[in-house]
Amino acid sequence: EEYKRQNVPRTPTGNADVDAQIERLTDADHLATDGHVEVYEDVHRGLRDALTALDARPGPPAPSPSYGQHRS
């Protein structure tokens, strides 16, 4: 019997790279179980790359060393 894809609702993350990787998971739907590993590894690699890219983006400046310390 053919496997029918279930329409699992997905909420966008707001990050196009992450959303693309989550969508890529649907590629495993038509594969036999032993084919899933390749898709999962590819998605895992893509998510790591997306997180690395986020870490490389400049963020707000770090708080000064005196932040939260009281002077006497």
Phi and psi in degrees as a GROMACS rama.xvg file:
@    title "Ramachandran Plot"
@    xaxis  label "Phi"
@    yaxis  label "Psi"
@TYPE xy
-73.6378  137.878  GLU-2
-74.1817  130.07  TYR-3
-102.012  131.187  LYS-4
-66.2776  130.906  ARG-5
-91.9321  136.299  GLN-6
-83.387  89.9142  ASN-7
-85.4008  122.076  VAL-8
-65.0757  138.934  PRO-9
-125.449  132.562  ARG-10
-94.3209  125.586  THR-11
-57.5506  142.689  PRO-12
-85.8216  -18.3438  THR-13
94.1845  -4.65622  GLY-14
-118.323  115.378  ASN-15
-59.955  -37.4081  ALA-16
-65.9826  -43.0018  ASP-17
-67.4094  -43.9065  VAL-18
-60.1226  -38.7123  ASP-19
-64.5304  -38.442  ALA-20
-68.5405  -39.7137  GLN-21
-64.1286  -40.9975  ILE-22
-63.7189  -35.1386  GLU-23
-60.2718  -27.7614  ARG-24
-57.7366  -28.7224  LEU-25
-65.9019  -17.6828  THR-26
-62.9906  -23.1858  ASP-27
-76.7397  -15.3377  ALA-28
-57.3189  -38.4224  ASP-29
-93.8139  1.65363  HIS-30
-96.6219  153.358  LEU-31
-66.2947  159.22  ALA-32
-52.4563  -39.3266  THR-33
-69.0868  -11.6425  ASP-34
-89.7796  -9.4355  GLY-35
-66.7679  -35.1994  HIS-36
-56.5059  -44.0149  VAL-37
-60.8924  -43.0023  GLU-38
-65.5535  -46.2973  VAL-39
-61.5336  -41.4027  TYR-40
-65.9858  -38.6887  GLU-41
-64.3428  -43.6174  ASP-42
-64.9043  -42.8018  VAL-43
-59.2662  -44.8197  HIS-44
-61.6037  -43.7043  ARG-45
-64.1358  -39.1609  GLY-46
-67.7267  -39.3213  LEU-47
-61.0615  -43.4829  ARG-48
-62.1936  -40.7464  ASP-49
-64.1604  -41.5353  ALA-50
-67.0435  -39.2008  LEU-51
-61.7392  -41.535  THR-52
-63.6517  -38.0442  ALA-53
-65.6569  -39.7158  LEU-54
-65.5949  -28.9382  ASP-55
-80.1108  -15.7948  ALA-56
-72.2315  141.886  ARG-57
-67.9268  138.67  PRO-58
-114.997  -169.833  GLY-59
-65.7694  155.57  PRO-60
-63.5897  149.071  PRO-61
-69.0015  148.523  ALA-62
-63.7289  151.15  PRO-63
-66.5521  156.001  SER-64
-58.3148  -25.4346  PRO-65
-85.9172  -2.07628  SER-66
-59.2627  126.008  TYR-67
81.1375  -0.172421  GLY-68
-105.078  139.893  GLN-69
-99.8877  138.077  HIS-70
-92.9807  142.133  ARG-71
